[in-house]
Amino acid sequence: MKTKLTMKTKLTLISILSGLNLLGQTITYTNFSNSLTNVLSVNIADNNSFNAILKTTTGAGVTWNAAGLTVQSGTPLVNLSYSAPSSTPYASLYPNSNYCLYDSALTTFIGYEYDNFNSDSISKWGSYEPSTAHEIYQDPDKHLIFPFNYGQSFTDNYAKTNYSNSTTISSYQTGSRTVTFNGYGTLILPQGTFQNVALISEVRTNSLGPDSAYRYTWHDISNGKILLLRNENGGSITTVWNNELPTEINEITKVLDFTIFPNPISTVAIVKINTQFTKKDLSLSLYNLIGEEVYKTQINNNETVINRNGLPNGLYIFSIKSNSQENLATGKLIFK
């Protein structure tokens, strides 16, 4: 049975999740390039759970509260990573790209995005969808420059060819994109609070119609990762958020000496305790990223088994507590 976190537990988690100092208001290639080697694990949100005021909250030291985001029913957890274009079937169409963003397990659901990252900018050279509809840029679409400072803005032109399938050209398109770094501060997501976050707002015009497209991206300034993204193109709207935990909880918080292995977990894991606490003193709970307790077990001996019991793939918060409900250790477990 799923149970909600108690207020005491919520406060404990909040104290773990918060506490970073604002590190700076400049996005640099050195920091941003860290994201190229990491998996971006995202939830696809119900667009109605996105608060529109987030888009217009700008300035220095602001707070964006997106804790109310919920997952769109029936959508999978998406694990995106940057790979060499040569690892994909369409690399020859995008010779100027040096990275491709995709989920290798979901290529029938989400397509490939071909980008060029270099020390002064990020530009998109095209994308290829599962339906075989795709786009190829003759003049790339620049999304970011380095360094990029709070209050700075730039405009760049693009040109591309759109294909309705693998061979049929549907249209030629030109336009411009204006990108503005118009806010920094604190972002609250369902799983915790992130400090040192930048809001990058983009407006794209196009030659095929009067409507502009809007994109709002909240980046972790320290490593470039996308934390929240809202894309609005006419009636087509997409909202996704990074479901990873804030920095502090990425490292296990220990009051007692223990190990959990393996992690990530396929079916079962072992909790090994080396502690002065007696067996009856300890319990372990798992929480999903919306704060529901989805698993609980007593730690009855030095080695206790965590059984997956049908829990879906994804990231979970574990908490080891004493019988007085004192939180002794908190960290993350991944089921894959």
VOPAGU-2260 file (C-alpha; in pm, 1 decimal, decimal comma):
REM VOPAGU-2260
SITE   aa  ch    i         X         Y         Z
SITE  MET   A    0       0,0       0,0       0,0
SITE  LYS   A    1     125,4     345,6     -84,9
SITE  THR   A    2     140,1     597,6     198,7
SITE  LYS   A    3     225,0     964,2     193,9
SITE  LEU   A    4     534,6    1101,4     360,4
SITE  THR   A    5     475,4    1237,1     709,9
SITE  MET   A    6     543,5    1604,4     769,2
SITE  LYS   A    7     849,4    1511,8     976,8
SITE  THR   A    8     986,4    1296,5     695,1
SITE  LYS   A    9     912,4    1567,5     439,5
SITE  LEU   A   10    1104,7    1818,8     646,6
SITE  THR   A   11    1393,2    1573,3     676,1
SITE  LEU   A   12    1403,1    1526,1     299,9
SITE  ILE   A   13    1376,0    1898,4     239,1
SITE  SER   A   14    1672,7    1959,0     466,0
SITE  ILE   A   15    1871,8    1706,8     264,0
SITE  LEU   A   16    1756,5    1839,1     -72,8
SITE  SER   A   17    1820,6    2206,6      -3,9
SITE  GLY   A   18    2123,6    2405,4      95,9
SITE  LEU   A   19    2328,8    2480,8    -214,0
SITE  ASN   A   20    2454,9    2836,9    -247,2
SITE  LEU   A   21    2405,0    3031,0    -566,3
SITE  LEU   A   22    2721,4    2967,1    -761,0
SITE  GLY   A   23    2702,5    3219,5   -1039,8
SITE  GLN   A   24    2496,8    3371,5   -1317,1
SITE  THR   A   25    2697,6    3267,9   -1622,1
SITE  ILE   A   26    2649,6    2956,6   -1832,8
SITE  THR   A   27    2988,2    2834,0   -1953,5
SITE  TYR   A   28    3087,8    2560,5   -2194,2
SITE  THR   A   29    3309,6    2404,9   -1927,2
SITE  ASN   A   30    3013,1    2353,6   -1695,4
SITE  PHE   A   31    2760,0    2274,5   -1966,0
SITE  SER   A   32    2979,1    2008,4   -2126,2
SITE  ASN   A   33    2942,5    1797,3   -1810,3
SITE  SER   A   34    2590,2    1712,5   -1925,5
SITE  LEU   A   35    2724,0    1546,7   -2240,4
SITE  THR   A   36    2842,5    1243,1   -2045,9
SITE  ASN   A   37    2534,0    1191,9   -1828,3
SITE  VAL   A   38    2195,7    1031,7   -1883,6
SITE  LEU   A   39    1905,2    1277,3   -1874,8
SITE  SER   A   40    1618,3    1091,1   -1708,6
SITE  VAL   A   41    1290,9    1277,6   -1764,9
SITE  ASN   A   42     919,5    1248,2   -1701,9
SITE  ILE   A   43     672,4    1366,1   -1964,1
SITE  ALA   A   44     434,4    1594,2   -1776,7
SITE  ASP   A   45      63,5    1650,1   -1801,9
SITE  ASN   A   46      65,9    1995,7   -1962,7
SITE  ASN   A   47    -221,5    2105,9   -1739,9
SITE  SER   A   48      -3,3    2055,8   -1431,8
SITE  PHE   A   49     239,0    2325,1   -1552,7
SITE  ASN   A   50     180,1    2666,1   -1392,5
SITE  ALA   A   51     199,5    2932,1   -1665,1
SITE  ILE   A   52     333,7    3189,0   -1417,6
SITE  LEU   A   53     666,4    3004,5   -1427,1
SITE  LYS   A   54     730,6    3143,0   -1776,9
SITE  THR   A   55     694,7    3505,1   -1670,5
SITE  THR   A   56     880,6    3482,9   -1339,1
SITE  THR   A   57    1208,9    3650,1   -1429,4
SITE  GLY   A   58    1486,5    3838,0   -1255,3
SITE  ALA   A   59    1763,7    3779,6   -1004,4
SITE  GLY   A   60    1724,3    3537,3    -714,3
SITE  VAL   A   61    1369,1    3431,5    -801,8
SITE  THR   A   62    1191,2    3107,9    -709,5
SITE  TRP   A   63     999,8    2890,8    -956,1
SITE  ASN   A   64     762,8    2646,3    -787,1
SITE  ALA   A   65     691,7    2354,7   -1021,7
SITE  ALA   A   66     625,6    2104,2    -743,1
SITE  GLY   A   67     275,5    2042,7    -880,1
SITE  LEU   A   68     394,8    1875,3   -1200,4
SITE  THR   A   69     240,9    1533,1   -1263,3
SITE  VAL   A   70     326,7    1261,8   -1512,8
SITE  GLN   A   71     111,6    1237,0   -1825,4
SITE  SER   A   72     -81,1     912,0   -1806,9
SITE  GLY   A   73      53,3     632,4   -2025,1
SITE  THR   A   74     390,9     790,2   -2098,7
SITE  PRO   A   75     719,9     611,1   -2030,5
SITE  LEU   A   76    1019,5     724,7   -1832,1
SITE  VAL   A   77    1263,1     863,0   -2090,4
SITE  ASN   A   78    1639,6     822,6   -2050,9
SITE  LEU   A   79    1814,6    1051,7   -2298,4
SITE  SER   A   80    2186,6    1056,7   -2359,2
SITE  TYR   A   81    2425,9    1227,4   -2597,7
SITE  SER   A   82    2601,1     979,5   -2826,4
SITE  ALA   A   83    2812,0     987,4   -3138,9
SITE  PRO   A   84    2592,0    1040,5   -3447,2
SITE  SER   A   85    2761,8     736,2   -3600,6
SITE  SER   A   86    2575,1     520,8   -3346,6
SITE  THR   A   87    2246,0     611,5   -3517,5
SITE  PRO   A   88    2098,8     506,0   -3854,5
SITE  TYR   A   89    2068,0     861,2   -3993,5
SITE  ALA   A   90    2412,0    1006,2   -3925,9
SITE  SER   A   91    2487,4    1056,8   -4295,8
SITE  LEU   A   92    2207,1    1315,2   -4319,4
SITE  TYR   A   93    2369,7    1532,0   -4052,0
SITE  PRO   A   94    2744,8    1544,3   -4122,7
SITE  ASN   A   95    2791,1    1870,0   -3928,3
SITE  SER   A   96    2659,3    1725,8   -3601,6
SITE  ASN   A   97    2892,6    1586,7   -3338,1
SITE  TYR   A   98    2631,1    1465,6   -3088,0
SITE  CYS   A   99    2292,8    1296,2   -3114,2
SITE  LEU   A  100    2041,2    1306,1   -2828,9
SITE  TYR   A  101    1812,9    1001,2   -2805,2
SITE  ASP   A  102    1688,8     712,9   -2590,4
SITE  SER   A  103    1818,1     387,9   -2737,0
SITE  ALA   A  104    1532,7     192,9   -2575,0
SITE  LEU   A  105    1254,6     419,3   -2708,2
SITE  THR   A  106    1344,4     492,6   -3071,0
SITE  THR   A  107     994,4     384,8   -3178,7
SITE  PHE   A  108     849,5     650,7   -2946,8
SITE  ILE   A  109    1102,1     937,9   -2946,8
SITE  GLY   A  110    1324,8    1038,9   -3236,0
SITE  TYR   A  111    1683,5    1151,5   -3277,6
SITE  GLU   A  112    1808,6    1510,9   -3238,3
SITE  TYR   A  113    2136,1    1597,3   -3411,3
SITE  ASP   A  114    2336,2    1883,4   -3259,5
SITE  ASN   A  115    2673,3    2047,7   -3277,6
SITE  PHE   A  116    2840,2    2138,1   -2949,2
SITE  ASN   A  117    3152,1    2350,0   -2948,0
SITE  SER   A  118    3321,0    2590,7   -2712,2
SITE  ASP   A  119    3116,1    2891,8   -2824,4
SITE  SER   A  120    2766,1    2758,3   -2900,1
SITE  ILE   A  121    2510,0    2478,6   -2934,2
SITE  SER   A  122    2332,5    2448,1   -3268,9
SITE  LYS   A  123    2071,2    2205,0   -3395,2
SITE  TRP   A  124    2127,3    2047,5   -3738,5
SITE  GLY   A  125    1806,2    1847,8   -3751,1
SITE  SER   A  126    1593,4    1567,4   -3614,7
SITE  TYR   A  127    1452,4    1236,4   -3734,1
SITE  GLU   A  128    1121,4    1107,5   -3597,5
SITE  PRO   A  129     998,6     746,1   -3564,5
SITE  SER   A  130     740,8     820,9   -3837,8
SITE  THR   A  131    1039,0     899,3   -4073,6
SITE  ALA   A  132     932,4    1265,3   -4086,3
SITE  HIS   A  133    1249,1    1466,0   -4041,9
SITE  GLU   A  134    1420,1    1801,9   -4086,8
SITE  ILE   A  135    1762,0    1895,1   -4219,5
SITE  TYR   A  136    1907,5    2240,6   -4154,7
SITE  GLN   A  137    2110,8    2419,8   -4417,4
SITE  ASP   A  138    2172,3    2705,8   -4172,9
SITE  PRO   A  139    2166,9    2560,5   -3819,5
SITE  ASP   A  140    1932,0    2668,3   -3541,9
SITE  LYS   A  141    2145,6    2815,9   -3262,2
SITE  HIS   A  142    2004,4    2755,5   -2912,7
SITE  LEU   A  143    2281,1    2872,5   -2681,1
SITE  ILE   A  144    2610,2    3061,2   -2680,6
SITE  PHE   A  145    2905,1    3043,4   -2440,5
SITE  PRO   A  146    2961,7    3222,7   -2217,8
SITE  PHE   A  147    2602,2    3335,7   -2165,7
SITE  ASN   A  148    2537,9    3588,7   -1889,7
SITE  TYR   A  149    2225,5    3682,9   -1700,0
SITE  GLY   A  150    2045,7    3961,0   -1889,7
SITE  GLN   A  151    2213,7    3875,3   -2220,4
SITE  SER   A  152    2021,5    3803,6   -2542,8
SITE  PHE   A  153    2107,5    3705,1   -2898,9
SITE  THR   A  154    1923,2    3645,2   -3227,5
SITE  ASP   A  155    2029,5    3402,7   -3499,4
SITE  ASN   A  156    1876,6    3302,4   -3833,7
SITE  TYR   A  157    1812,5    2947,5   -3953,4
SITE  ALA   A  158    1703,2    2766,9   -4271,3
SITE  LYS   A  159    1584,8    2408,8   -4310,2
SITE  THR   A  160    1407,5    2156,3   -4529,0
SITE  ASN   A  161    1114,4    1958,1   -4386,2
SITE  TYR   A  162    1036,2    1603,9   -4502,3
SITE  SER   A  163     699,2    1433,5   -4450,9
SITE  ASN   A  164     862,3    1091,3   -4479,2
SITE  SER   A  165    1203,5     948,3   -4564,6
SITE  THR   A  166    1213,5    1100,6   -4915,0
SITE  THR   A  167     930,5    1352,6   -4968,0
SITE  ILE   A  168    1002,7    1722,2   -4917,9
SITE  SER   A  169     704,2    1897,2   -4760,9
SITE  SER   A  170     836,8    2251,9   -4719,2
SITE  TYR   A  171    1130,0    2488,1   -4694,5
SITE  GLN   A  172    1144,2    2703,9   -4385,5
SITE  THR   A  173    1344,7    3004,5   -4269,7
SITE  GLY   A  174    1325,6    3219,0   -3961,7
SITE  SER   A  175    1506,0    3344,5   -3654,8
SITE  ARG   A  176    1547,4    3248,3   -3291,7
SITE  THR   A  177    1592,5    3502,0   -3011,4
SITE  VAL   A  178    1735,0    3358,5   -2690,3
SITE  THR   A  179    1740,1    3544,5   -2356,7
SITE  PHE   A  180    1890,8    3456,7   -2018,6
SITE  ASN   A  181    1621,8    3629,0   -1815,7
SITE  GLY   A  182    1624,6    3473,8   -1470,8
SITE  TYR   A  183    1821,0    3279,7   -1212,3
SITE  GLY   A  184    1744,3    3140,0    -871,3
SITE  THR   A  185    1570,2    2838,6    -717,1
SITE  LEU   A  186    1357,4    2575,7    -892,6
SITE  ILE   A  187    1126,0    2348,6    -694,5
SITE  LEU   A  188    1039,5    2020,9    -868,0
SITE  PRO   A  189     827,6    1733,2    -732,9
SITE  GLN   A  190    1137,5    1549,6    -606,6
SITE  GLY   A  191    1316,6    1841,6    -443,2
SITE  THR   A  192    1467,0    2188,3    -462,0
SITE  PHE   A  193    1745,5    2296,9    -697,4
SITE  GLN   A  194    1958,6    2605,8    -643,3
SITE  ASN   A  195    2170,6    2790,4    -901,9
SITE  VAL   A  196    1918,3    2752,1   -1184,6
SITE  ALA   A  197    1894,6    2961,7   -1502,2
SITE  LEU   A  198    1580,7    3031,7   -1706,1
SITE  ILE   A  199    1650,3    3058,1   -2079,0
SITE  SER   A  200    1357,3    3187,4   -2288,4
SITE  GLU   A  201    1343,2    3145,6   -2666,3
SITE  VAL   A  202    1115,3    3285,3   -2936,5
SITE  ARG   A  203    1131,8    3135,2   -3285,8
SITE  THR   A  204     975,0    3289,8   -3594,3
SITE  ASN   A  205     917,1    3100,2   -3917,8
SITE  SER   A  206     834,2    3178,8   -4278,0
SITE  LEU   A  207     546,4    2929,2   -4300,1
SITE  GLY   A  208     300,3    3108,5   -4079,1
SITE  PRO   A  209     233,5    3401,9   -3848,2
SITE  ASP   A  210     264,9    3208,0   -3523,2
SITE  SER   A  211     584,2    3204,3   -3323,0
SITE  ALA   A  212     711,8    2910,8   -3118,9
SITE  TYR   A  213     819,9    2952,6   -2758,2
SITE  ARG   A  214    1061,6    2745,3   -2552,3
SITE  TYR   A  215    1145,1    2783,8   -2182,6
SITE  THR   A  216    1433,2    2587,4   -2034,1
SITE  TRP   A  217    1551,3    2576,9   -1674,6
SITE  HIS   A  218    1917,7    2469,2   -1662,1
SITE  ASP   A  219    2136,4    2371,9   -1370,0
SITE  ILE   A  220    2407,8    2637,5   -1410,3
SITE  SER   A  221    2671,1    2419,9   -1243,5
SITE  ASN   A  222    2650,4    2134,5   -1495,1
SITE  GLY   A  223    2424,3    2243,6   -1780,9
SITE  LYS   A  224    2159,9    1978,6   -1726,8
SITE  ILE   A  225    1804,9    2056,3   -1830,3
SITE  LEU   A  226    1583,6    2046,0   -1520,5
SITE  LEU   A  227    1255,3    2159,8   -1676,6
SITE  LEU   A  228    1151,7    2228,5   -2035,7
SITE  ARG   A  229     834,1    2375,8   -2180,9
SITE  ASN   A  230     795,3    2388,5   -2559,7
SITE  GLU   A  231     495,1    2566,1   -2717,8
SITE  ASN   A  232     449,1    2555,9   -3094,8
SITE  GLY   A  233      94,7    2651,8   -3180,3
SITE  GLY   A  234    -130,5    2376,2   -3050,6
SITE  SER   A  235     162,8    2143,2   -2991,9
SITE  ILE   A  236     284,1    2170,6   -2631,5
SITE  THR   A  237     538,9    1953,2   -2453,0
SITE  THR   A  238     647,1    1971,1   -2088,8
SITE  VAL   A  239     918,1    1748,3   -1941,8
SITE  TRP   A  240    1116,4    1755,5   -1619,5
SITE  ASN   A  241    1435,4    1591,1   -1504,9
SITE  ASN   A  242    1348,5    1342,0   -1230,6
SITE  GLU   A  243    1695,4    1321,4   -1080,0
SITE  LEU   A  244    1754,4    1426,9    -723,1
SITE  PRO   A  245    1924,7    1750,4    -617,3
SITE  THR   A  246    2299,2    1734,3    -562,6
SITE  GLU   A  247    2300,2    1673,8    -188,9
SITE  ILE   A  248    2093,8    1358,2    -209,5
SITE  ASN   A  249    2306,8    1207,6    -485,7
SITE  GLU   A  250    2553,4    1117,3    -212,8
SITE  ILE   A  251    2426,9     883,8      58,4
SITE  THR   A  252    2372,8    1053,8     393,6
SITE  LYS   A  253    2504,3     821,5     664,8
SITE  VAL   A  254    2463,3     811,4    1038,6
SITE  LEU   A  255    2535,0     437,3    1042,8
SITE  ASP   A  256    2775,2     214,4     854,0
SITE  PHE   A  257    2597,5      20,5     578,4
SITE  THR   A  258    2604,5     -74,7     212,2
SITE  ILE   A  259    2333,2    -146,9     -45,8
SITE  PHE   A  260    2431,4    -354,7    -348,1
SITE  PRO   A  261    2387,8    -381,3    -636,8
SITE  ASN   A  262    2265,3     -34,5    -728,4
SITE  PRO   A  263    2110,4      -4,2    -991,7
SITE  ILE   A  264    1887,1    -303,6    -911,8
SITE  SER   A  265    1732,7    -553,9   -1152,6
SITE  THR   A  266    1540,6    -781,7    -913,9
SITE  VAL   A  267    1681,3    -779,7    -559,1
SITE  ALA   A  268    1942,7    -593,6    -356,0
SITE  ILE   A  269    2114,1    -661,9     -25,2
SITE  VAL   A  270    2129,0    -415,9     265,2
SITE  LYS   A  271    2433,9    -495,2     477,2
SITE  ILE   A  272    2446,9    -324,8     816,3
SITE  ASN   A  273    2756,5    -287,9    1031,5
SITE  THR   A  274    2627,6     -92,3    1327,7
SITE  GLN   A  275    2578,8     -67,5    1700,7
SITE  PHE   A  276    2199,9     -64,6    1650,5
SITE  THR   A  277    2013,9    -384,0    1735,8
SITE  LYS   A  278    1819,4    -570,8    1469,3
SITE  LYS   A  279    1478,4    -457,7    1590,1
SITE  ASP   A  280    1576,4     -91,3    1577,2
SITE  LEU   A  281    1584,2     -42,9    1198,6
SITE  SER   A  282    1346,7     -27,8     902,5
SITE  LEU   A  283    1395,9      66,1     538,5
SITE  SER   A  284    1139,9     250,0     322,8
SITE  LEU   A  285    1139,1     338,4     -46,3
SITE  TYR   A  286     960,6     647,2    -178,3
SITE  ASN   A  287     878,7     735,1    -537,2
SITE  LEU   A  288     942,0    1082,9    -672,2
SITE  ILE   A  289     600,4    1215,0    -572,2
SITE  GLY   A  290     663,2    1122,3    -208,9
SITE  GLU   A  291     460,6     800,8    -178,8
SITE  GLU   A  292     601,0     518,3      31,8
SITE  VAL   A  293     595,6     220,5    -205,5
SITE  TYR   A  294     801,1     -33,1      -8,2
SITE  LYS   A  295     889,0     -97,8     356,2
SITE  THR   A  296    1079,2    -374,8     531,4
SITE  GLN   A  297    1229,7    -440,4     870,7
SITE  ILE   A  298    1605,7    -488,9     886,6
SITE  ASN   A  299    1616,9    -813,1    1083,4
SITE  ASN   A  300    1980,5    -914,3    1052,6
SITE  ASN   A  301    2311,3    -795,0     915,9
SITE  GLU   A  302    2200,9    -871,0     559,6
SITE  THR   A  303    1844,8    -788,7     453,8
SITE  VAL   A  304    1698,6    -840,7     106,0
SITE  ILE   A  305    1512,9    -565,0     -82,0
SITE  ASN   A  306    1266,0    -736,8    -315,6
SITE  ARG   A  307    1159,5    -535,6    -617,0
SITE  ASN   A  308     803,5    -674,5    -602,8
SITE  GLY   A  309     701,5    -537,7    -943,1
SITE  LEU   A  310     809,1    -177,8    -884,6
SITE  PRO   A  311     861,5      -2,3   -1220,2
SITE  ASN   A  312    1195,1     118,6   -1351,7
SITE  GLY   A  313    1306,8     451,5   -1217,3
SITE  LEU   A  314    1461,0     645,0    -934,0
SITE  TYR   A  315    1355,4     596,8    -571,1
SITE  ILE   A  316    1454,4     759,0    -241,4
SITE  PHE   A  317    1543,8     517,3      37,5
SITE  SER   A  318    1531,1     600,1     406,5
SITE  ILE   A  319    1667,5     388,3     692,1
SITE  LYS   A  320    1509,0     479,0    1025,6
SITE  SER   A  321    1529,2     379,4    1388,3
SITE  ASN   A  322    1221,8     257,4    1576,6
SITE  SER   A  323    1182,7     614,0    1704,8
SITE  GLN   A  324    1159,1     726,3    1338,6
SITE  GLU   A  325    1494,6     903,5    1347,4
SITE  ASN   A  326    1626,8     920,0     991,2
SITE  LEU   A  327    1968,9     751,7     994,4
SITE  ALA   A  328    2043,5     732,8     622,5
SITE  THR   A  329    1894,9     862,4     299,5
SITE  GLY   A  330    1999,6     812,8     -59,6
SITE  LYS   A  331    1884,8     692,1    -397,6
SITE  LEU   A  332    1814,6     352,1    -552,5
SITE  ILE   A  333    1760,3     291,8    -921,3
SITE  PHE   A  334    1552,3       3,7   -1059,7
SITE  LYS   A  335    1633,8     -89,2   -1417,3
